Amino acid sequence: MSPLDRLERLTDLVLVLLNAQRPLTLSELARDVPGYPEGRDARRQAFERDKRLLREEGIPLITEQVDGPEQFGYRIDPDSFYLPDLHLTPDEQAALQLAVAGVHLGDPSGRDALAKLGATGLGDARPLASFDPPPALVALFDAVRVRAAVRFTHRGAPRAMTPAGVWFRRGRWYVVGWDHDREAPRSFRVDRIEDLPVLGAEGSGRLPEGFDASSAVPEEPWRTGGEDVEEVELLVDAIEAQRVLDEVGPASLVERNGDGSARVRFAVSNRDALRSWVLGLFDHAELVAPGEVRDELVAWLRSVADAPIPDAAAPVAGIEEVLAGRPGAQGAEDRQPGRDIRQRLRRLMAIVGWLAKVGAAPIEEAAERFGLGQDELVHELELAACCGIPPYSPDALMEIIVTDNTVEAHLAEGLARPRRLTPAEGFALAAAARTILAVPGADVDGSLARAASKLEAVLGAREGLNVDLPSPPLLADVQRLVADRRSAEIEYHSSSSDEITERRIDPVQLVSVDGHWYLDAYCHRAQGLRRFRVDRIRRLVELSDVAGPLPAPRPPSADAYVPGPGSQVVRLELSPDAAWVVDTVPVLEATTREGGAMVVTLAVGGTAWFERVLLQAGPGARVLAPADWLDLGRRAARRVLARYGG
């Protein structure tokens, strides 16, 4: 006899526990649920694995004390198993569905949540925003939802806080709340949390009366991380003046010169962050005052300009060879639907819930709805038809009938109720809705806003998740360009080459990636699809309608930069102080050496972009290959020093 599919055991376990009138011991469960091993220790281990999986999937398996030698029994509380009715209207459900289709978070949690809510397939909606949430983010959102205290390690230091909200701003996720050790409001970058947060009991968190989470949200990086505040002055040339003013605010403008350059003055409390930001402007900006801060920046540049050059460089592979050898290039069969038992259980419960509601459907429709091949759907349904409750007689099994073309089900009405969302699913729905509502021009009082409010009220996460997206000056023009399918001429300042070029483009799509807006368009100059950062478009002139078909849009990706065939592979050594580079730029490979130094491999599309990285990392970065790039940082530092008279 072939071994029982674990999915069948898990499905039976859920049904038995859900129908239990009292807590059932492990012995009783092993008697009623087929598939558990005979031996006591093996049975306990198998059950503990199943119990952990169910809880991770948001299924509230309750442990209670019982009389008898086993001491503990188990059941599922139906009130906690099912999601309270969201009372979504058809237009609100459709708006939530479009939000999930348009916001890509790196995993299928949003689609899984919609399946629980009974939504139809997501269709072919184009992506509007994409980011990859840090691993700790879902747990922190859950802590906000249940008002739990949390403990985690942030940049090597233990922290204890009560989160009041999670915030997406300037391309980073932050958790904002009350720091119990410092008795003060604090915010922490979530991607710098080194472990998964440990949540206390529900309701264990405390916030001061009237606590305002927005007051602790970090602003510009140069205004965080320090206690002493000082004013600095910056002279910015015409190329970057407007972009800098958009970032530091119009109130910072001291003087606008006839050549388009600008002098700005603003407050700073973090000199390291200021230095990195100014060097990111390359030689388009000069730190004028105060003298002490200027001298520190000049000394940093001199340390880069005078750094020794390695004696020799080992050869590096071409970009095609490196990309071909990356994880994911092979082994696609390991990522096929149905390989993961969690995904299979999640999906099967959604299928059963949907069938309980509709009664019957064509197999083709059901397979398309849940993203399965028809053969795979039939296999899972035939397995489900064998599941039920003791004594597993025909009247106690789930009645699912599969014919050549249709599936018909006669199931308990209770199974049609939406199941409780997992923390990841709740976050995915809330994040998708809040991201779309943060898009400039979104209807903040429309169907999606109402759906988001209803969802967050049920989750207990009102105002617990906030998304800020930028609104560069030409964003509305670009939005209209894409909507009307109009060609345009643009003047574009490329960060990879530090050049200003004139381009004729045909717009394909507008997408926000990691907090920046990008326009994907067919570029007549390059004769191919290119990605343009909207805040680097200096001028836009609308032309005629787009002639002919456009290229297919890029697939959803959390990476704004995708290495092209002309990219240069670069090997870079980073000291521990410069390890932040790995979290900031796309890295193909990374290895850690004894002492904490790292060797990373990057794909570089333009030298100007890489020069900025080297200047910002300073003496903590050293190019190892290719040979003709060994002194790139030295040469860049000397060019910038020339602006300072050095």
Secondary structure in CASP SS format (residue, H / E / C, confidence):
PFRMAT SS
TARGET T0000
AUTHOR 0000-0000-0000
METHOD secondary structure of the structure
MODEL  1
M C 1.00
S C 1.00
P C 1.00
L C 1.00
D C 1.00
R H 1.00
L H 1.00
E H 1.00
R H 1.00
L H 1.00
T H 1.00
D H 1.00
L H 1.00
V H 1.00
L H 1.00
V H 1.00
L H 1.00
L H 1.00
N H 1.00
A C 1.00
Q C 1.00
R C 1.00
P C 1.00
L E 1.00
T C 1.00
L H 1.00
S H 1.00
E H 1.00
L H 1.00
A H 1.00
R H 1.00
D H 1.00
V C 1.00
P C 1.00
G C 1.00
Y C 1.00
P C 1.00
E C 1.00
G C 1.00
R H 1.00
D H 1.00
A H 1.00
R H 1.00
R H 1.00
Q H 1.00
A H 1.00
F H 1.00
E H 1.00
R H 1.00
D H 1.00
K H 1.00
R H 1.00
L H 1.00
L H 1.00
R H 1.00
E H 1.00
E C 1.00
G C 1.00
I C 1.00
P C 1.00
L E 1.00
I E 1.00
T E 1.00
E E 1.00
Q E 1.00
V C 1.00
D C 1.00
G C 1.00
P C 1.00
E C 1.00
Q C 1.00
F E 1.00
G E 1.00
Y E 1.00
R E 1.00
I E 1.00
D C 1.00
P H 1.00
D H 1.00
S H 1.00
F H 1.00
Y E 1.00
L C 1.00
P C 1.00
D C 1.00
L C 1.00
H C 1.00
L C 1.00
T C 1.00
P H 1.00
D H 1.00
E H 1.00
Q H 1.00
A H 1.00
A H 1.00
L H 1.00
Q H 1.00
L H 1.00
A H 1.00
V H 1.00
A H 1.00
G H 1.00
V E 1.00
H E 1.00
L C 1.00
G C 1.00
D C 1.00
P C 1.00
S H 1.00
G H 1.00
R H 1.00
D H 1.00
A H 1.00
L H 1.00
A H 1.00
K H 1.00
L H 1.00
G C 1.00
A C 1.00
T C 1.00
G C 1.00
L C 1.00
G C 1.00
D C 1.00
A C 1.00
R C 1.00
P C 1.00
L C 1.00
A E 1.00
S E 1.00
F C 1.00
D C 1.00
P C 1.00
P C 1.00
P C 1.00
A C 1.00
L H 1.00
V H 1.00
A H 1.00
L H 1.00
F H 1.00
D H 1.00
A H 1.00
V H 1.00
R H 1.00
V H 1.00
R C 1.00
A C 1.00
A C 1.00
V E 1.00
R E 1.00
F E 1.00
T E 1.00
H E 1.00
R C 1.00
G C 1.00
A E 1.00
P E 1.00
R E 1.00
A E 1.00
M E 1.00
T E 1.00
P E 1.00
A E 1.00
G E 1.00
V E 1.00
W E 1.00
F E 1.00
R E 1.00
R C 1.00
G C 1.00
R E 1.00
W E 1.00
Y E 1.00
V E 1.00
V E 1.00
G E 1.00
W E 1.00
D E 1.00
H C 1.00
D C 1.00
R C 1.00
E C 1.00
A E 1.00
P E 1.00
R E 1.00
S E 1.00
F E 1.00
R E 1.00
V H 1.00
D H 1.00
R H 1.00
I E 1.00
E C 1.00
D C 1.00
L C 1.00
P C 1.00
V E 1.00
L E 1.00
G C 1.00
A C 1.00
E C 1.00
G C 1.00
S C 1.00
G C 1.00
R C 1.00
L C 1.00
P C 1.00
E C 1.00
G C 1.00
F C 1.00
D C 1.00
A H 1.00
S H 1.00
S H 1.00
A H 1.00
V C 1.00
P C 1.00
E C 1.00
E C 1.00
P H 1.00
W H 1.00
R H 1.00
T C 1.00
G C 1.00
G C 1.00
E C 1.00
D C 1.00
V C 1.00
E E 1.00
E E 1.00
V E 1.00
E E 1.00
L E 1.00
L E 1.00
V E 1.00
D C 1.00
A C 1.00
I C 1.00
E C 1.00
A H 1.00
Q H 1.00
R H 1.00
V H 1.00
L H 1.00
D H 1.00
E H 1.00
V H 1.00
G C 1.00
P H 1.00
A H 1.00
S H 1.00
L E 1.00
V E 1.00
E E 1.00
R E 1.00
N C 1.00
G C 1.00
D C 1.00
G C 1.00
S C 1.00
A E 1.00
R E 1.00
V E 1.00
R E 1.00
F E 1.00
A E 1.00
V E 1.00
S C 1.00
N C 1.00
R H 1.00
D H 1.00
A H 1.00
L H 1.00
R H 1.00
S H 1.00
W H 1.00
V H 1.00
L H 1.00
G H 1.00
L C 1.00
F H 1.00
D H 1.00
H H 1.00
A E 1.00
E E 1.00
L E 1.00
V E 1.00
A E 1.00
P C 1.00
G H 1.00
E H 1.00
V H 1.00
R H 1.00
D H 1.00
E H 1.00
L H 1.00
V H 1.00
A H 1.00
W H 1.00
L H 1.00
R H 1.00
S H 1.00
V H 1.00
A H 1.00
D C 1.00
A C 1.00
P C 1.00
I C 1.00
P C 1.00
D C 1.00
A C 1.00
A C 1.00
A C 1.00
P C 1.00
V C 1.00
A C 1.00
G C 1.00
I H 1.00
E H 1.00
E H 1.00
V H 1.00
L H 1.00
A H 1.00
G C 1.00
R C 1.00
P C 1.00
G C 1.00
A C 1.00
Q C 1.00
G C 1.00
A H 1.00
E H 1.00
D H 1.00
R H 1.00
Q C 1.00
P C 1.00
G C 1.00
R C 1.00
D C 1.00
I H 1.00
R H 1.00
Q H 1.00
R H 1.00
L H 1.00
R H 1.00
R H 1.00
L H 1.00
M H 1.00
A H 1.00
I H 1.00
V H 1.00
G H 1.00
W H 1.00
L H 1.00
A H 1.00
K H 1.00
V H 1.00
G C 1.00
A E 1.00
A E 1.00
P E 1.00
I H 1.00
E H 1.00
E H 1.00
A H 1.00
A H 1.00
E H 1.00
R H 1.00
F C 1.00
G C 1.00
L C 1.00
G C 1.00
Q H 1.00
D H 1.00
E H 1.00
L H 1.00
V H 1.00
H H 1.00
E H 1.00
L H 1.00
E H 1.00
L H 1.00
A H 1.00
A C 1.00
C C 1.00
C C 1.00
G E 1.00
I C 1.00
P C 1.00
P C 1.00
Y C 1.00
S C 1.00
P H 1.00
D H 1.00
A H 1.00
L E 1.00
M C 1.00
E E 1.00
I E 1.00
I E 1.00
V E 1.00
T C 1.00
D C 1.00
N C 1.00
T E 1.00
V E 1.00
E E 1.00
A E 1.00
H E 1.00
L C 1.00
A C 1.00
E H 1.00
G H 1.00
L H 1.00
A H 1.00
R C 1.00
P C 1.00
R E 1.00
R C 1.00
L C 1.00
T C 1.00
P H 1.00
A H 1.00
E H 1.00
G H 1.00
F H 1.00
A H 1.00
L H 1.00
A H 1.00
A H 1.00
A H 1.00
A H 1.00
R H 1.00
T H 1.00
I H 1.00
L H 1.00
A H 1.00
V C 1.00
P C 1.00
G C 1.00
A C 1.00
D C 1.00
V C 1.00
D C 1.00
G C 1.00
S H 1.00
L H 1.00
A H 1.00
R H 1.00
A H 1.00
A H 1.00
S H 1.00
K H 1.00
L H 1.00
E H 1.00
A H 1.00
V H 1.00
L H 1.00
G C 1.00
A C 1.00
R C 1.00
E C 1.00
G C 1.00
L E 1.00
N E 1.00
V E 1.00
D C 1.00
L C 1.00
P C 1.00
S C 1.00
P C 1.00
P C 1.00
L C 1.00
L H 1.00
A H 1.00
D H 1.00
V H 1.00
Q H 1.00
R H 1.00
L H 1.00
V H 1.00
A H 1.00
D H 1.00
R C 1.00
R E 1.00
S E 1.00
A E 1.00
E E 1.00
I E 1.00
E E 1.00
Y E 1.00
H E 1.00
S C 1.00
S C 1.00
S C 1.00
S C 1.00
D C 1.00
E C 1.00
I E 1.00
T E 1.00
E E 1.00
R E 1.00
R E 1.00
I E 1.00
D E 1.00
P E 1.00
V E 1.00
Q E 1.00
L E 1.00
V E 1.00
S E 1.00
V E 1.00
D C 1.00
G C 1.00
H E 1.00
W E 1.00
Y E 1.00
L E 1.00
D E 1.00
A E 1.00
Y E 1.00
C E 1.00
H C 1.00
R C 1.00
A C 1.00
Q C 1.00
G E 1.00
L E 1.00
R E 1.00
R E 1.00
F E 1.00
R E 1.00
V H 1.00
D H 1.00
R H 1.00
I E 1.00
R E 1.00
R E 1.00
L E 1.00
V E 1.00
E E 1.00
L E 1.00
S E 1.00
D E 1.00
V C 1.00
A C 1.00
G C 1.00
P C 1.00
L C 1.00
P C 1.00
A C 1.00
P C 1.00
R C 1.00
P C 1.00
P C 1.00
S C 1.00
A C 1.00
D C 1.00
A C 1.00
Y C 1.00
V C 1.00
P C 1.00
G C 1.00
P C 1.00
G C 1.00
S C 1.00
Q E 1.00
V E 1.00
V E 1.00
R E 1.00
L E 1.00
E E 1.00
L E 1.00
S C 1.00
P H 1.00
D H 1.00
A H 1.00
A C 1.00
W H 1.00
V H 1.00
V H 1.00
D H 1.00
T H 1.00
V C 1.00
P C 1.00
V C 1.00
L C 1.00
E E 1.00
A E 1.00
T E 1.00
T E 1.00
R C 1.00
E C 1.00
G C 1.00
G C 1.00
A C 1.00
M E 1.00
V E 1.00
V E 1.00
T E 1.00
L E 1.00
A E 1.00
V E 1.00
G C 1.00
G C 1.00
T H 1.00
A H 1.00
W H 1.00
F H 1.00
E H 1.00
R H 1.00
V H 1.00
L H 1.00
L H 1.00
Q H 1.00
A H 1.00
G H 1.00
P H 1.00
G H 1.00
A E 1.00
R E 1.00
V E 1.00
L E 1.00
A E 1.00
P C 1.00
A H 1.00
D H 1.00
W H 1.00
L C 1.00
D C 1.00
L H 1.00
G H 1.00
R H 1.00
R H 1.00
A H 1.00
A H 1.00
R H 1.00
R H 1.00
V H 1.00
L H 1.00
A H 1.00
R H 1.00
Y C 1.00
G C 1.00
G C 1.00
END
